[in-house]
């Protein structure tokens, strides 16, 4: 069983979306032991015992994660289908680079597809999130 199916159907974690089922669109992105991965290409049995992070784990009891807040503020989402994959990919980027430039943002997000936004809001959301996480907002 694929990890995406296990998360959705066995665990009830439906925030992980399945788009292309080929690892191309990024909608199924999760973090496995801290590294981003495509859950539609990963067998659940292969990650037995690993730490799996999904979008459901981002927000805390105090509210939205700063990355989620930034996406909301900058209108970095429309239909929301691709958003979970983008959020986890942005989290990965900002843990590696706390102040990325637009080219670095685009490069890191190049494996995620959004058919609604045109990406401007997403890029702005990443800049906003980076500032929030650095303590600037």
N, C-alpha and C positions, 0 to 999 in steps of 0.2 A: 504494500500500500504506500502511495506517495505521501510525503509529509503534509502537503496541502490538503489532501483528502482526510488524513488522520486528524489534523487540527480542526477542520471544518465539521466533519461528520462524527468523530469520536469524542472530541473535546468541546465542541460547540463554539469554537473560536472562529466566528465567521468574518472577522475583520481581514483575514488573509484571503484576498480575492484570487481567483483563477481566471486568467484572460486567455493567453495564447496556448498554454500548456506545452510550451517549447522553450521556456526560459528567456524569451526575447522581450516581453513587455514590462517585466518588473513588478506587476501587480501582486505577485505571490511572495514578494521579498519578506524574509524573516531574518533573524540573527541567530546563528548557531555558534555557541561558545564565543560570542562577541563579534563574529564575522558575518557580513551579509551573505545570504544565499537564496537561491530560487527554490522555494519549497515544492514547485511542480516538477522539479528534476531530482529531488532528493527522496530516497526511500526512508520511511519512518524508522524502520529497523536499523538503518545505518547510523542513526543519531540517538539511539537508545542510550540514556545516561548523560546526554549532552544538555547544556543549558539552551533552551529555545525561547527566544523573545519574539513576541508578536506585537502588533500595534495596540492590542488590548492592554499591554503592560506599560505603555508610555505615560498615560495620565496617572497622577497620584491622588490621594485623598483630598489634597488641597486644591485640585483642579487640573486643568490642561497642562501638559508639558509645554515649555517655552516654544518648542518647534511647532506644536499644534496651534498655540496662540498666534504665532507669526503667520502660519498658513491662513488662519481665519482673518487676521487683520489685513493681510495683503491680497486677499481673494485668490489664494494660490490653489483653489480647488473650485470645481463646478459640480460635475455629477458625483464626484467622490470615489469612483471606482478605482482609480490609480493611486489615490491619496495614501493608503496604508503603506504601499511599497515606497512611495516618495518619502514619507516621514521617516521610515527606518533607514533609507539610504542617506537622507540628510543627517540623521543622527550619527551614522557612521562617518560621514565626511567631517562633521564638526568636532567629533572626538579626535580626528586625525589632524585637522587644520582649523583652528579657532577663528581664523580671519581669511577665508578664501576669497580670491577675486572672482569676477564673473566667469572667466575662462575656466578656472579650476572647478567652479560650481557646475558649469555645463558639462565638463569632462566627467565629473563624478556621477552626474545624473544621466549620462548618455545611455545607460542601460534601462532607463525607465521611460515609458511612453505615456503621454497624455494627449488625448484626442480632443479635448475641450478648451484648454486655457490659452494655448499659444505660448506658454512657458514664461512670459514676462512676470506674471504674478508669482510663479514658483520661484524664480530667481530672486525677486524682491523679498519673498518670504524667507529664503535661505539667508540673505543679508540681514534681515530683521532678527531672525533666530540667532544668528551668530552674535549680533550685538547684545541681545538679551542674555545669552549664555556667558558672554564676557562681562556681564554686569552693567551694561550700558542702558538698559531700558527697564 
